[in-house]
Amino acid sequence: DLEVVAQQPPPAPAPRDARPPLVFVHGSFHAAWCWAEHWLPFFSRAGFPCYALSLRAQGESSIPSEKVAGTLETHTGDIADFIRKEISLPPVLIGHSFGGLIVQQYISCLQELLHPSLAGAVLICSVPPSGNSGLVWRYLLTKPVAAVKVTLSLAAKQYANSLSLCKETFFSPEMDDELVQRYQGLMKDSSKLPLFDLRKLNASLPVTSVPDKTVDILVVGASNDFIVDAEGLAETAKFYNVQPVSVEGIAHDMMLDFSWDKGAGIILSWLEKLTP
């Protein structure tokens, strides 16, 4: 069973058009809590029913018997099941980092009508459709010191033991150390198993491309992202034939960073255009 943190909009003084539910999908080392901190209150106040999921073996979700939490197929299947059972209107799927790749896999299944339809999708600091190997190679060639840090932080999970590395990987320098420490603790507890077997995952990529207008897609990145670089952001946007939006002065964990409202505001104005 998947952990779900839900937040409904406050009762509206006047009847308003039904707004699409938002379903939030986290990335590696995170869980539903990362959205509950700022973005669920923000978007529910704006009238959107909000649901943050913890993927298998993350947060309080149940742990499968395998060595990894799942595959792109099992994670998207879980999201589709949740939408089928719990949500009556087509939702907007919002995915961060590896959660963005899972949302891309979901979109690729819409053609065959395998999954419930969507009102839209938002990819935030997303791993590109070809996976993370391009990012890793670019870092190795152009920013070897950063490459070593990212590898230590993520692959060797050193972010969990080093406050400075955790901060550099996920947050802006302006973030309060005590706050980073709290998030670091939550990240440590979040991930009971790796989200994927990265070797198998990269062999299965890129995700299948979809014809234009299958679904409205917003691609958002962070100008100070230590994990997904500008080329990664551009690759994702080009794949979906949209203009990327790069949020200035913010780091990879856009929904937790000190200026979390910057990205939230950009997404909200995009959602306002989507809704009738």
HUQUI-V732025 format. One record per residue. N is the residue number from 1. RES is the residue in one small letter. PSI is psi in whole degrees, -180 to 180 (none if undefined). OMEGA is omega in whole degrees, -180 to 180 (NA if undefined). Layout:
((N:RES:PSI:OMEGA) (N:RES:PSI:OMEGA))
This chain:
((1:d:143:180) (2:l:138:171) (3:e:135:178) (4:v:128:172) (5:v:119:-175) (6:a:147:174) (7:q:120:-178) (8:q:153:178) (9:p:152:175) (10:p:156:179) (11:p:133:-178) (12:a:138:179) (13:p:-36:177) (14:a:150:179) (15:p:134:178) (16:r:158:178) (17:d:143:178) (18:a:127:179) (19:r:147:-177) (20:p:142:174) (21:p:150:177) (22:l:130:178) (23:v:118:-173) (24:f:133:-178) (25:v:117:-176) (26:h:171:176) (27:g:-165:-178) (28:s:146:176) (29:f:12:179) (30:h:177:176) (31:a:-171:-175) (32:a:-30:-177) (33:w:-30:-174) (34:c:-24:177) (35:w:-29:-174) (36:a:-24:-176) (37:e:-54:-176) (38:h:-43:-167) (39:w:-35:178) (40:l:-47:176) (41:p:-41:-177) (42:f:-51:-175) (43:f:-30:178) (44:s:-36:175) (45:r:-30:180) (46:a:4:174) (47:g:8:-179) (48:f:127:171) (49:p:131:-173) (50:c:138:179) (51:y:120:175) (52:a:127:-178) (53:l:147:165) (54:s:125:-180) (55:l:170:-179) (56:r:137:176) (57:a:17:177) (58:q:148:-179) (59:g:-132:-179) (60:e:12:-179) (61:s:158:-176) (62:s:156:-171) (63:i:120:177) (64:p:168:-176) (65:s:-7:-179) (66:e:177:-179) (67:k:-19:177) (68:v:163:-175) (69:a:-39:-178) (70:g:-161:179) (71:t:174:175) (72:l:-40:-177) (73:e:-45:-177) (74:t:-39:180) (75:h:-44:179) (76:t:-35:177) (77:g:-40:178) (78:d:-42:-180) (79:i:-43:179) (80:a:-42:179) (81:d:-44:180) (82:f:-47:-179) (83:i:-45:-180) (84:r:-45:-173) (85:k:-35:-166) (86:e:-13:-169) (87:i:129:-173) (88:s:-29:180) (89:l:153:175) (90:p:127:-177) (91:p:172:167) (92:v:125:178) (93:l:131:-178) (94:i:114:-175) (95:g:140:-179) (96:h:133:172) (97:s:-121:176) (98:f:-24:173) (99:g:-31:176) (100:g:-37:178) (101:l:-37:178) (102:i:-41:177) (103:v:-39:178) (104:q:-39:177) (105:q:-41:178) (106:y:-47:-179) (107:i:-40:-177) (108:s:-21:179) (109:c:-8:-177) (110:l:-30:179) (111:q:-46:-177) (112:e:8:-179) (113:l:34:-179) (114:l:-26:-175) (115:h:156:176) (116:p:147:-175) (117:s:164:-176) (118:l:154:172) (119:a:-18:-180) (120:g:176:178) (121:a:142:178) (122:v:125:180) (123:l:116:-174) (124:i:120:-180) (125:c:45:-169) (126:s:146:166) (127:v:133:-177) (128:p:167:-177) (129:p:-24:-179) (130:s:2:180) (131:g:-168:-174) (132:n:0:-175) (133:s:-36:177) (134:g:-43:178) (135:l:-47:-176) (136:v:-46:-179) (137:w:-42:179) (138:r:-43:179) (139:y:-45:-178) (140:l:-39:-176) (141:l:-36:-171) (142:t:-29:-177) (143:k:67:-173) (144:p:-37:-179) (145:v:-45:178) (146:a:-39:-179) (147:a:-44:180) (148:v:-43:-179) (149:k:-46:-180) (150:v:-43:-179) (151:t:-47:178) (152:l:-47:-174) (153:s:-48:-171) (154:l:-58:-176) (155:a:-42:-179) (156:a:6:177) (157:k:29:-179) (158:q:-16:177) (159:y:-28:-176) (160:a:-23:-176) (161:n:-17:-177) (162:s:117:-180) (163:l:-43:-177) (164:s:-38:179) (165:l:-39:178) (166:c:-46:-179) (167:k:-46:-177) (168:e:-35:-177) (169:t:-43:-168) (170:f:-23:-167) (171:f:169:176) (172:s:153:179) (173:p:-28:-178) (174:e:-14:-177) (175:m:141:178) (176:d:130:-177) (177:d:-39:-179) (178:e:-37:178) (179:l:-45:178) (180:v:-40:-180) (181:q:-40:178) (182:r:-45:179) (183:y:-37:178) (184:q:-43:178) (185:g:-42:179) (186:l:-40:178) (187:m:-43:180) (188:k:-41:-177) (189:d:-15:-170) (190:s:-38:-165) (191:s:99:-180) (192:k:-30:177) (193:l:154:174) (194:p:145:-180) (195:l:-39:-175) (196:f:165:159) (197:d:106:-171) (198:l:-33:-179) (199:r:-48:179) (200:k:-39:-179) (201:l:-51:-177) (202:n:-30:178) (203:a:-25:-177) (204:s:-4:-174) (205:l:167:2) (206:p:164:173) (207:v:158:-179) (208:t:134:179) (209:s:159:-177) (210:v:151:177) (211:p:150:176) (212:d:147:171) (213:k:15:170) (214:t:-41:-180) (215:v:147:176) (216:d:131:-175) (217:i:133:172) (218:l:128:178) (219:v:115:-176) (220:v:135:175) (221:g:178:-179) (222:a:133:-175) (223:s:-27:-179) (224:n:32:-179) (225:d:123:-179) (226:f:-14:-174) (227:i:-53:-179) (228:v:113:-176) (229:d:177:-177) (230:a:-36:179) (231:e:-38:178) (232:g:-43:178) (233:l:-45:-179) (234:a:-38:180) (235:e:-45:-179) (236:t:-45:-178) (237:a:-41:-179) (238:k:-40:-180) (239:f:-37:-179) (240:y:7:176) (241:n:45:177) (242:v:164:175) (243:q:127:177) (244:p:154:174) (245:v:123:177) (246:s:122:-178) (247:v:122:-175) (248:e:144:169) (249:g:35:180) (250:i:155:-173) (251:a:-175:-172) (252:h:-46:-179) (253:d:69:-172) (254:m:-31:-176) (255:m:-11:179) (256:l:-15:-172) (257:d:169:-172) (258:f:-29:176) (259:s:47:-176) (260:w:-25:-176) (261:d:-20:180) (262:k:-54:-180) (263:g:-40:-180) (264:a:-41:-179) (265:g:-41:179) (266:i:-43:180) (267:i:-40:180) (268:l:-45:-179) (269:s:-30:174) (270:w:-43:179) (271:l:-38:-180) (272:e:-35:180) (273:k:-28:-179) (274:l:-41:-169) (275:t:145:-177) (276:p:none:NA))
